[in-house]
């Protein structure tokens, strides 16, 4: 099970999706969202201690790891995952960042608004299957 959230600089979730063979329902999804939100504090602390955008594993919950990536515009990509595969997570974040930049540079996109594009969602799932499995 993996859960991805893209959080804006003012702490609004602008995109969220789960990559799982088993769908998260009810309490499981709420707990996963709470864990990601709690990890944002760790991301904020870690981003000031390094010059790298990829913060690697910033927190842990039970057997789940939380990795993060910070963009130049202070958006945070936060990934809850269960395997320690840092190179795959890094490449996932880099490709996601490239896709994110293309979406946010679109003149029709309003900054800070949720990303609801079906094409964006499909490409995120494609990138995840490529690098996170």
N, C-alpha and C positions, 0 to 999 in steps of 0.2 A: 504494500500500500504506500502510495506517495501522494502528497498534497502540495500544490504549488499556489502561492499567493504573490501577486505583484502589488506592492503597497506604495502609495505616493508619499512625497516628502511631508505632507500634513496628515499622515496616518490613515488615509482612506484606501480601502481595498478596491483596486480598479480592475483586477482580474483574479479569478480563482478557479482552479480545476483540480480534480482528483484523478490520479492514474492508478487504477487498481483492478486486479482480477476479480476482486469482490467489491461491490459498491458499498460505500459508506452510507449508513442510514441513521437517522435519529441521533442518539447520544454519541455514537462514534464520530459522526461528522462534527458535532458541537465540540467534543473534546479535542479533536484534531485542530479545529479553528482556534480554540482557546490556547492550545500549545503554541501555535504559530504566532498568535498575538502576544503571548508572554515572551516569546523569543525575540520580538522586536526590540525590547530593552537591551538584550544581549548584543543584537546587531548594532544598535546605536553606540554601545560602548566599544565594540570591537572595531568599528569603522574608523575610530579616532586613533587606534593603536597601530595601524598599518597603512601603507600607501596603496596596497593592492585592492582591487575591486572585489575579487573573490575572497571571501572571508573564511572559507572552508567550513568546518563544523563549529558552530557557535554555541550550540546547546544540545541537550540530550533529554529525552523523556522516555522512560522505561527502555525498550530496545530500539526506539526510534531516534534518528539523528536529524538535526536541523542545520542545514547549510544555507549560506546567504551570499548574495552578490549585490553590490551597491553601484548604481549607475552614476554618471556624471551629473545628472539632474536630481540626485538624491532619492531616486526611486529604489526600493529594496525588493529584490527577488528572494523569497524565502521558500525553501523546499523541505518538507518533512518526508524523510525516507528511511528505509530500514537496512540498507547495505552501505558499507564504507567503501565507496568507489569514487574517490576524489577526482580522478582524471575524467571519468565519464560525467560527473556532476559539473566540472569546470567547462567541458565542451558543450554540455547542455545549456549552461548559463550564457556562454558566449554566443551560441546560435540564437538563443531566446532574446538576448540583448539586441542582436542585429535585427531580428524580426520586430522587436518592440520599438526600435528607433524608426523603422519604416512606417509603422502604424502611427506613431506620435508625430511624425513629420508631415503626415497627411493634412492638408489644409482643412479638411472637413472634420477632423478629430478635435474635440474640445478638451483641452488639457484638464486633467483631474477627473474626467468623467469615466465611468466604467467602459471597458473594451468589450463590446458585444458582437464583434465580427465572427461569423461562422468560419471564415477562411483562417483567421488568426487562431481560433481554437483548434481547427484541424491541423494546422502547421505545428502548433505547440504539442499536440498529441504525437505527431510524426517525429518531432525532435526528441521527445521523451522516449518513444519506443526505440529510437536509434541509439541513444546514449545511456539511458537509465536501466536497460535490461541486460 
